[in-house]
Amino acid sequence: MSSSQANERAPCVLFSANRGYALTSSRSGIIRHFLSQGWEVVIATADDAESRSLVEAGVKLEVVHFSRGGFSPLVDFLAWLRFRRILHTYHPVLVHNFHAKPVILGTLVGKSKRNGSPAVVNTITGLGHAFIKGGWLSKLAGIGYRMAVPRCDATIFQNRDDRELFISNAWVREEISHLIIGSGVDLSRFRMQQESLENCPLVILMVGRLIWQKGVAEFAAVAERITKLNPEVKFYWAGELDKVHPDAVPESWVQSQTSFTFLGKVTDIPERLQHADIMLFPSYREGVPRALLEAAASGVPIAAFDVPGVREVVSDGVNGYLVPLHDIDRLTKSVSKLIEDASIRQQFGVAGRNMAEASFDICAIQKQHLSLYRELGVEISDE
């Protein structure tokens, strides 16, 4: 396609992510906004059910296979080539990348001379497995970030810890770094729960993928300790098995557990939260977890580790309890406090809902993104 032909067609925006879920769970509003303004919207991601749901809405899917299990020279090279072809075909005005591989590869391709000068925006949704694992994986990821991220036009961080880490390591220039806390939550879907019914067993819920760094072992340990003394308390884990992730929990291990019930991937999270009394979230590190935003919006008190991303949502002693990472004793005590005192649960729940309304409304978060796009010269309105 010639440049003159590209100028005659509708402006194009490209969103890239490891999986379609990352684009449907919290970015579908922005995607539909571009569609409503007559833009051509392309997504570069996996061919999965979530991606196909966006295709039904009018989005064009270009399948890219990203290696989610660490560095894979062949898969990463093929993804880079695929990215080059996509940009050369569509000539997007704006490229917005999510997750480590799309951020690194999407920036390197987007800012190469042969692809013109699209505005490239990256969102660091969390540092994930490489940085929790440490060693050569984190060093390799750091090299990739240092090569790519300084070239982009803007990098969005979802929590302060990640932003400070990138700036201190010279992985991003401070002047192009922006803080937008979380991806937002649709307050119309998550309503303040009603008070728990008397004589009903208390429900402790965790929502997240079945990977060790989400705190699966710690969740099981807390559940085992509490159910020994309070067998009527019910623990549930809702989330998909992620078999391709290098930190995946074996299904056999999950099925062998007796202290909690594994629900698998569920689609009725708003309803589940209506029947949850406590969110137990023992993750090791996050961007800003959607599960906690939804719990806060539903008025569910939270017990969690005091780690990056989580502390953006949970204020200790206000809408939940934060304890040091891996401290099972204190995490168990925190959950026990919430079990024993309904008034604290109610107090924390109201505070969480107020926090969600004040800081995490998805409409306000989306307006921040649109405002940033406009600062970069992208002609897109709020309306």
VOBAVO-941224 format. One record per residue (C-alpha): residue in three letters; x, y, z. Coordinates in steps of 0.05 Angstrom, whole numbers. Layout:
BEGIN
<res=ALA	xx=X	yy=Y	zz=Z>
...
This chain:
BEGIN
<res=MET	xx=0	yy=0	zz=0>
<res=SER	xx=26	yy=69	zz=-18>
<res=SER	xx=28	yy=126	zz=32>
<res=SER	xx=-25	yy=163	zz=-9>
<res=GLN	xx=-72	yy=104	zz=-4>
<res=ALA	xx=-60	yy=100	zz=70>
<res=ASN	xx=-78	yy=173	zz=78>
<res=GLU	xx=-145	yy=163	zz=42>
<res=ARG	xx=-170	yy=110	zz=91>
<res=ALA	xx=-195	yy=118	zz=162>
<res=PRO	xx=-141	yy=129	zz=214>
<res=CYS	xx=-117	yy=65	zz=246>
<res=VAL	xx=-100	yy=47	zz=318>
<res=LEU	xx=-64	yy=-17	zz=337>
<res=PHE	xx=-69	yy=-50	zz=405>
<res=SER	xx=-23	yy=-108	zz=423>
<res=ALA	xx=-23	yy=-156	zz=482>
<res=ASN	xx=-4	yy=-227	zz=500>
<res=ARG	xx=-76	yy=-251	zz=501>
<res=GLY	xx=-144	yy=-225	zz=480>
<res=TYR	xx=-167	yy=-224	zz=553>
<res=ALA	xx=-121	yy=-165	zz=567>
<res=LEU	xx=-158	yy=-125	zz=514>
<res=THR	xx=-229	yy=-146	zz=531>
<res=SER	xx=-225	yy=-144	zz=607>
<res=SER	xx=-210	yy=-70	zz=615>
<res=ARG	xx=-194	yy=-39	zz=547>
<res=SER	xx=-256	yy=-57	zz=508>
<res=GLY	xx=-286	yy=11	zz=525>
<res=ILE	xx=-229	yy=48	zz=492>
<res=ILE	xx=-230	yy=1	zz=433>
<res=ARG	xx=-304	yy=12	zz=422>
<res=HIS	xx=-294	yy=87	zz=430>
<res=PHE	xx=-245	yy=87	zz=372>
<res=LEU	xx=-294	yy=46	zz=330>
<res=SER	xx=-350	yy=94	zz=345>
<res=GLN	xx=-307	yy=152	zz=319>
<res=GLY	xx=-296	yy=116	zz=253>
<res=TRP	xx=-226	yy=90	zz=266>
<res=GLU	xx=-199	yy=26	zz=239>
<res=VAL	xx=-180	yy=-16	zz=300>
<res=VAL	xx=-130	yy=-73	zz=295>
<res=ILE	xx=-109	yy=-119	zz=351>
<res=ALA	xx=-44	yy=-159	zz=350>
<res=THR	xx=-53	yy=-216	zz=398>
<res=ALA	xx=-71	yy=-289	zz=406>
<res=ASP	xx=-128	yy=-321	zz=368>
<res=ASP	xx=-174	yy=-337	zz=427>
<res=ALA	xx=-247	yy=-329	zz=447>
<res=GLU	xx=-236	yy=-259	zz=476>
<res=SER	xx=-201	yy=-234	zz=413>
<res=ARG	xx=-256	yy=-262	zz=369>
<res=SER	xx=-309	yy=-226	zz=411>
<res=LEU	xx=-275	yy=-161	zz=391>
<res=VAL	xx=-275	yy=-182	zz=318>
<res=GLU	xx=-351	yy=-189	zz=323>
<res=ALA	xx=-352	yy=-116	zz=346>
<res=GLY	xx=-315	yy=-93	zz=283>
<res=VAL	xx=-242	yy=-101	zz=304>
<res=LYS	xx=-190	yy=-132	zz=257>
<res=LEU	xx=-149	yy=-188	zz=288>
<res=GLU	xx=-77	yy=-200	zz=267>
<res=VAL	xx=-52	yy=-262	zz=303>
<res=VAL	xx=16	yy=-256	zz=336>
<res=HIS	xx=45	yy=-311	zz=379>
<res=PHE	xx=83	yy=-284	zz=438>
<res=SER	xx=127	yy=-329	zz=480>
<res=ARG	xx=99	yy=-322	zz=551>
<res=GLY	xx=148	yy=-371	zz=580>
<res=GLY	xx=210	yy=-327	zz=578>
<res=PHE	xx=261	yy=-315	zz=523>
<res=SER	xx=250	yy=-357	zz=461>
<res=PRO	xx=295	yy=-334	zz=403>
<res=LEU	xx=254	yy=-365	zz=347>
<res=VAL	xx=185	yy=-347	zz=373>
<res=ASP	xx=207	yy=-277	zz=391>
<res=PHE	xx=239	yy=-266	zz=323>
<res=LEU	xx=177	yy=-290	zz=287>
<res=ALA	xx=134	yy=-244	zz=330>
<res=TRP	xx=180	yy=-186	zz=311>
<res=LEU	xx=173	yy=-202	zz=237>
<res=ARG	xx=98	yy=-208	zz=244>
<res=PHE	xx=95	yy=-140	zz=279>
<res=ARG	xx=135	yy=-109	zz=222>
<res=ARG	xx=86	yy=-136	zz=170>
<res=ILE	xx=25	yy=-112	zz=209>
<res=LEU	xx=52	yy=-41	zz=216>
<res=HIS	xx=73	yy=-39	zz=143>
<res=THR	xx=3	yy=-62	zz=122>
<res=TYR	xx=-39	yy=-16	zz=166>
<res=HIS	xx=5	yy=45	zz=178>
<res=PRO	xx=-27	yy=59	zz=247>
<res=VAL	xx=-28	yy=129	zz=275>
<res=LEU	xx=-24	yy=101	zz=346>
<res=VAL	xx=5	yy=37	zz=373>
<res=HIS	xx=-11	yy=18	zz=445>
<res=ASN	xx=25	yy=-43	zz=474>
<res=PHE	xx=10	yy=-83	zz=537>
<res=HIS	xx=54	yy=-137	zz=571>
<res=ALA	xx=130	yy=-146	zz=566>
<res=LYS	xx=138	yy=-178	zz=498>
<res=PRO	xx=89	yy=-133	zz=461>
<res=VAL	xx=120	yy=-72	zz=495>
<res=ILE	xx=191	yy=-90	zz=475>
<res=LEU	xx=177	yy=-116	zz=405>
<res=GLY	xx=122	yy=-67	zz=390>
<res=THR	xx=165	yy=-8	zz=408>
<res=LEU	xx=226	yy=-32	zz=369>
<res=VAL	xx=183	yy=-43	zz=308>
<res=GLY	xx=139	yy=18	zz=316>
<res=LYS	xx=198	yy=65	zz=322>
<res=SER	xx=238	yy=37	zz=265>
<res=LYS	xx=248	yy=84	zz=206>
<res=ARG	xx=213	yy=39	zz=156>
<res=ASN	xx=147	yy=44	zz=194>
<res=GLY	xx=141	yy=119	zz=194>
<res=SER	xx=126	yy=154	zz=260>
<res=PRO	xx=65	yy=126	zz=295>
<res=ALA	xx=55	yy=149	zz=367>
<res=VAL	xx=77	yy=90	zz=410>
<res=VAL	xx=48	yy=82	zz=479>
<res=ASN	xx=66	yy=26	zz=527>
<res=THR	xx=30	yy=4	zz=590>
<res=ILE	xx=70	yy=-34	zz=642>
<res=THR	xx=17	yy=-79	zz=671>
<res=GLY	xx=64	yy=-110	zz=722>
<res=LEU	xx=134	yy=-140	zz=721>
<res=GLY	xx=111	yy=-211	zz=728>
<res=HIS	xx=150	yy=-276	zz=729>
<res=ALA	xx=218	yy=-252	zz=706>
<res=PHE	xx=226	yy=-202	zz=763>
<res=ILE	xx=195	yy=-247	zz=816>
<res=LYS	xx=240	yy=-304	zz=795>
<res=GLY	xx=302	yy=-259	zz=789>
<res=GLY	xx=368	yy=-283	zz=761>
<res=TRP	xx=383	yy=-282	zz=686>
<res=LEU	xx=310	yy=-276	zz=668>
<res=SER	xx=303	yy=-208	zz=702>
<res=LYS	xx=370	yy=-185	zz=673>
<res=LEU	xx=347	yy=-205	zz=603>
<res=ALA	xx=281	yy=-169	zz=612>
<res=GLY	xx=318	yy=-108	zz=636>
<res=ILE	xx=361	yy=-108	zz=574>
<res=GLY	xx=299	yy=-112	zz=531>
<res=TYR	xx=265	yy=-54	zz=567>
<res=ARG	xx=329	yy=-11	zz=563>
<res=MET	xx=333	yy=-23	zz=488>
<res=ALA	xx=260	yy=-8	zz=473>
<res=VAL	xx=222	yy=33	zz=523>
<res=PRO	xx=263	yy=98	zz=519>
<res=ARG	xx=245	yy=102	zz=445>
<res=CYS	xx=169	yy=104	zz=456>
<res=ASP	xx=128	yy=168	zz=462>
<res=ALA	xx=96	yy=151	zz=529>
<res=THR	xx=98	yy=95	zz=580>
<res=ILE	xx=41	yy=86	zz=628>
<res=PHE	xx=54	yy=55	zz=696>
<res=GLN	xx=-2	yy=26	zz=738>
<res=ASN	xx=35	yy=33	zz=804>
<res=ARG	xx=89	yy=78	zz=833>
<res=ASP	xx=138	yy=22	zz=849>
<res=ASP	xx=144	yy=0	zz=777>
<res=ARG	xx=152	yy=72	zz=753>
<res=GLU	xx=208	yy=86	zz=803>
<res=LEU	xx=243	yy=21	zz=784>
<res=PHE	xx=243	yy=37	zz=710>
<res=ILE	xx=267	yy=108	zz=721>
<res=SER	xx=323	yy=87	zz=769>
<res=ASN	xx=347	yy=34	zz=720>
<res=ALA	xx=344	yy=82	zz=661>
<res=TRP	xx=293	yy=38	zz=626>
<res=VAL	xx=249	yy=98	zz=614>
<res=ARG	xx=259	yy=173	zz=611>
<res=GLU	xx=222	yy=207	zz=668>
<res=GLU	xx=192	yy=259	zz=622>
<res=ILE	xx=154	yy=206	zz=582>
<res=SER	xx=131	yy=165	zz=642>
<res=HIS	xx=59	yy=172	zz=665>
<res=LEU	xx=22	yy=144	zz=725>
<res=ILE	xx=-49	yy=119	zz=714>
<res=ILE	xx=-68	yy=75	zz=772>
<res=GLY	xx=-99	yy=10	zz=747>
<res=SER	xx=-144	yy=-3	zz=688>
<res=GLY	xx=-207	yy=19	zz=724>
<res=VAL	xx=-270	yy=-18	zz=743>
<res=ASP	xx=-341	yy=-12	zz=716>
<res=LEU	xx=-378	yy=12	zz=777>
<res=SER	xx=-445	yy=-3	zz=745>
<res=ARG	xx=-428	yy=-78	zz=744>
<res=PHE	xx=-402	yy=-83	zz=815>
<res=ARG	xx=-450	yy=-59	zz=868>
<res=MET	xx=-441	yy=-52	zz=942>
<res=GLN	xx=-459	yy=-120	zz=971>
<res=GLN	xx=-514	yy=-129	zz=1022>
<res=GLU	xx=-499	yy=-150	zz=1093>
<res=SER	xx=-483	yy=-224	zz=1103>
<res=LEU	xx=-542	yy=-267	zz=1122>
<res=GLU	xx=-541	yy=-294	zz=1192>
<res=ASN	xx=-522	yy=-368	zz=1201>
<res=CYS	xx=-492	yy=-371	zz=1131>
<res=PRO	xx=-420	yy=-397	zz=1126>
<res=LEU	xx=-369	yy=-342	zz=1113>
<res=VAL	xx=-339	yy=-344	zz=1043>
<res=ILE	xx=-265	yy=-327	zz=1030>
<res=LEU	xx=-250	yy=-316	zz=957>
<res=MET	xx=-188	yy=-308	zz=913>
<res=VAL	xx=-192	yy=-291	zz=839>
<res=GLY	xx=-130	yy=-303	zz=796>
<res=ARG	xx=-94	yy=-350	zz=750>
<res=LEU	xx=-66	yy=-414	zz=779>
<res=ILE	xx=7	yy=-394	zz=781>
<res=TRP	xx=50	yy=-399	zz=843>
<res=GLN	xx=67	yy=-325	zz=844>
<res=LYS	xx=-6	yy=-310	zz=856>
<res=GLY	xx=3	yy=-341	zz=925>
<res=VAL	xx=-31	yy=-407	zz=914>
<res=ALA	xx=11	yy=-443	zz=966>
<res=GLU	xx=0	yy=-387	zz=1016>
<res=PHE	xx=-75	yy=-387	zz=1003>
<res=ALA	xx=-77	yy=-461	zz=1016>
<res=ALA	xx=-36	yy=-454	zz=1080>
<res=VAL	xx=-82	yy=-400	zz=1108>
<res=ALA	xx=-144	yy=-440	zz=1089>
<res=GLU	xx=-117	yy=-502	zz=1122>
<res=ARG	xx=-101	yy=-466	zz=1187>
<res=ILE	xx=-168	yy=-431	zz=1192>
<res=THR	xx=-213	yy=-489	zz=1172>
<res=LYS	xx=-181	yy=-532	zz=1225>
<res=LEU	xx=-210	yy=-485	zz=1277>
<res=ASN	xx=-270	yy=-460	zz=1237>
<res=PRO	xx=-291	yy=-516	zz=1190>
<res=GLU	xx=-354	yy=-478	zz=1171>
<res=VAL	xx=-313	yy=-423	zz=1135>
<res=LYS	xx=-309	yy=-436	zz=1060>
<res=PHE	xx=-248	yy=-419	zz=1017>
<res=TYR	xx=-255	yy=-413	zz=941>
<res=TRP	xx=-204	yy=-400	zz=886>
<res=ALA	xx=-233	yy=-374	zz=820>
<res=GLY	xx=-186	yy=-372	zz=760>
<res=GLU	xx=-160	yy=-410	zz=700>
<res=LEU	xx=-105	yy=-461	zz=697>
<res=ASP	xx=-49	yy=-428	zz=658>
<res=LYS	xx=-11	yy=-489	zz=633>
<res=VAL	xx=37	yy=-452	zz=587>
<res=HIS	xx=62	yy=-405	zz=642>
<res=PRO	xx=131	yy=-423	zz=670>
<res=ASP	xx=103	yy=-414	zz=740>
<res=ALA	xx=41	yy=-457	zz=729>
<res=VAL	xx=10	yy=-496	zz=786>
<res=PRO	xx=-1	yy=-569	zz=766>
<res=GLU	xx=-75	yy=-587	zz=761>
<res=SER	xx=-60	yy=-650	zz=801>
<res=TRP	xx=-36	yy=-608	zz=860>
<res=VAL	xx=-98	yy=-565	zz=858>
<res=GLN	xx=-144	yy=-625	zz=856>
<res=SER	xx=-109	yy=-656	zz=916>
<res=GLN	xx=-124	yy=-597	zz=961>
<res=THR	xx=-179	yy=-605	zz=1014>
<res=SER	xx=-175	yy=-537	zz=1049>
<res=PHE	xx=-204	yy=-498	zz=990>
<res=THR	xx=-249	yy=-509	zz=930>
<res=PHE	xx=-222	yy=-494	zz=861>
<res=LEU	xx=-276	yy=-463	zz=817>
<res=GLY	xx=-237	yy=-457	zz=753>
<res=LYS	xx=-248	yy=-399	zz=706>
<res=VAL	xx=-314	yy=-365	zz=722>
<res=THR	xx=-351	yy=-310	zz=684>
<res=ASP	xx=-398	yy=-288	zz=740>
<res=ILE	xx=-348	yy=-250	zz=782>
<res=PRO	xx=-397	yy=-195	zz=802>
<res=GLU	xx=-444	yy=-247	zz=829>
<res=ARG	xx=-388	yy=-285	zz=864>
<res=LEU	xx=-366	yy=-221	zz=899>
<res=GLN	xx=-437	yy=-210	zz=923>
<res=HIS	xx=-431	yy=-274	zz=963>
<res=ALA	xx=-359	yy=-264	zz=986>
<res=ASP	xx=-344	yy=-239	zz=1056>
<res=ILE	xx=-269	yy=-231	zz=1048>
<res=MET	xx=-220	yy=-227	zz=991>
<res=LEU	xx=-155	yy=-264	zz=1008>
<res=PHE	xx=-103	yy=-241	zz=957>
<res=PRO	xx=-33	yy=-268	zz=972>
<res=SER	xx=0	yy=-248	zz=906>
<res=TYR	xx=74	yy=-232	zz=905>
<res=ARG	xx=73	yy=-172	zz=858>
<res=GLU	xx=22	yy=-139	zz=812>
<res=GLY	xx=11	yy=-81	zz=765>
<res=VAL	xx=-56	yy=-64	zz=797>
<res=PRO	xx=-98	yy=-127	zz=801>
<res=ARG	xx=-168	yy=-123	zz=771>
<res=ALA	xx=-193	yy=-172	zz=823>
<res=LEU	xx=-178	yy=-123	zz=879>
<res=LEU	xx=-210	yy=-64	zz=843>
<res=GLU	xx=-273	yy=-107	zz=834>
<res=ALA	xx=-271	yy=-129	zz=907>
<res=ALA	xx=-265	yy=-57	zz=931>
<res=ALA	xx=-322	yy=-36	zz=885>
<res=SER	xx=-365	yy=-93	zz=914>
<res=GLY	xx=-350	yy=-73	zz=986>
<res=VAL	xx=-309	yy=-135	zz=1002>
<res=PRO	xx=-254	yy=-126	zz=1053>
<res=ILE	xx=-185	yy=-151	zz=1033>
<res=ALA	xx=-127	yy=-187	zz=1065>
<res=ALA	xx=-63	yy=-187	zz=1024>
<res=PHE	xx=12	yy=-181	zz=1022>
<res=ASP	xx=42	yy=-111	zz=1023>
<res=VAL	xx=72	yy=-112	zz=953>
<res=PRO	xx=74	yy=-67	zz=892>
<res=GLY	xx=7	yy=-59	zz=858>
<res=VAL	xx=-33	yy=-86	zz=916>
<res=ARG	xx=-17	yy=-27	zz=961>
<res=GLU	xx=-47	yy=18	zz=907>
<res=VAL	xx=-115	yy=-11	zz=923>
<res=VAL	xx=-111	yy=-34	zz=996>
<res=SER	xx=-98	yy=17	zz=1051>
<res=ASP	xx=-79	yy=-21	zz=1114>
<res=GLY	xx=-131	yy=-14	zz=1167>
<res=VAL	xx=-178	yy=25	zz=1121>
<res=ASN	xx=-207	yy=-24	zz=1070>
<res=GLY	xx=-165	yy=-85	zz=1088>
<res=TYR	xx=-102	yy=-111	zz=1120>
<res=LEU	xx=-32	yy=-113	zz=1090>
<res=VAL	xx=22	yy=-159	zz=1117>
<res=PRO	xx=95	yy=-172	zz=1097>
<res=LEU	xx=106	yy=-217	zz=1037>
<res=HIS	xx=104	yy=-292	zz=1054>
<res=ASP	xx=85	yy=-279	zz=1127>
<res=ILE	xx=33	yy=-335	zz=1134>
<res=ASP	xx=24	yy=-324	zz=1209>
<res=ARG	xx=4	yy=-251	zz=1202>
<res=LEU	xx=-38	yy=-264	zz=1140>
<res=THR	xx=-76	yy=-318	zz=1178>
<res=LYS	xx=-87	yy=-270	zz=1237>
<res=SER	xx=-112	yy=-216	zz=1190>
<res=VAL	xx=-163	yy=-263	zz=1158>
<res=SER	xx=-184	yy=-288	zz=1227>
<res=LYS	xx=-196	yy=-216	zz=1250>
<res=LEU	xx=-242	yy=-204	zz=1192>
<res=ILE	xx=-278	yy=-270	zz=1204>
<res=GLU	xx=-290	yy=-254	zz=1277>
<res=ASP	xx=-314	yy=-181	zz=1270>
<res=ALA	xx=-372	yy=-166	zz=1223>
<res=SER	xx=-369	yy=-92	zz=1240>
<res=ILE	xx=-297	yy=-87	zz=1214>
<res=ARG	xx=-317	yy=-123	zz=1151>
<res=GLN	xx=-374	yy=-74	zz=1140>
<res=GLN	xx=-329	yy=-14	zz=1156>
<res=PHE	xx=-275	yy=-37	zz=1109>
<res=GLY	xx=-326	yy=-54	zz=1055>
<res=VAL	xx=-355	yy=16	zz=1055>
<res=ALA	xx=-286	yy=47	zz=1053>
<res=GLY	xx=-267	yy=3	zz=994>
<res=ARG	xx=-329	yy=23	zz=955>
<res=ASN	xx=-315	yy=97	zz=969>
<res=MET	xx=-244	yy=88	zz=945>
<res=ALA	xx=-267	yy=54	zz=881>
<res=GLU	xx=-316	yy=110	zz=866>
<res=ALA	xx=-264	yy=164	zz=880>
<res=SER	xx=-204	yy=134	zz=844>
<res=PHE	xx=-219	yy=74	zz=801>
<res=ASP	xx=-280	yy=90	zz=758>
<res=ILE	xx=-264	yy=61	zz=690>
<res=CYS	xx=-295	yy=121	zz=655>
<res=ALA	xx=-247	yy=168	zz=689>
<res=ILE	xx=-188	yy=121	zz=674>
<res=GLN	xx=-206	yy=118	zz=601>
<res=LYS	xx=-210	yy=194	zz=597>
<res=GLN	xx=-139	yy=197	zz=623>
<res=HIS	xx=-116	yy=151	zz=567>
<res=LEU	xx=-153	yy=191	zz=514>
<res=SER	xx=-123	yy=256	zz=541>
<res=LEU	xx=-53	yy=225	zz=536>
<res=TYR	xx=-66	yy=204	zz=464>
<res=ARG	xx=-86	yy=275	zz=447>
<res=GLU	xx=-23	yy=302	zz=478>
<res=LEU	xx=14	yy=258	zz=428>
<res=GLY	xx=-24	yy=288	zz=369>
<res=VAL	xx=-77	yy=234	zz=362>
<res=GLU	xx=-143	yy=265	zz=341>
<res=ILE	xx=-194	yy=229	zz=385>
<res=SER	xx=-247	yy=262	zz=428>
<res=ASP	xx=-278	yy=242	zz=495>
<res=GLU	xx=-348	yy=241	zz=467>
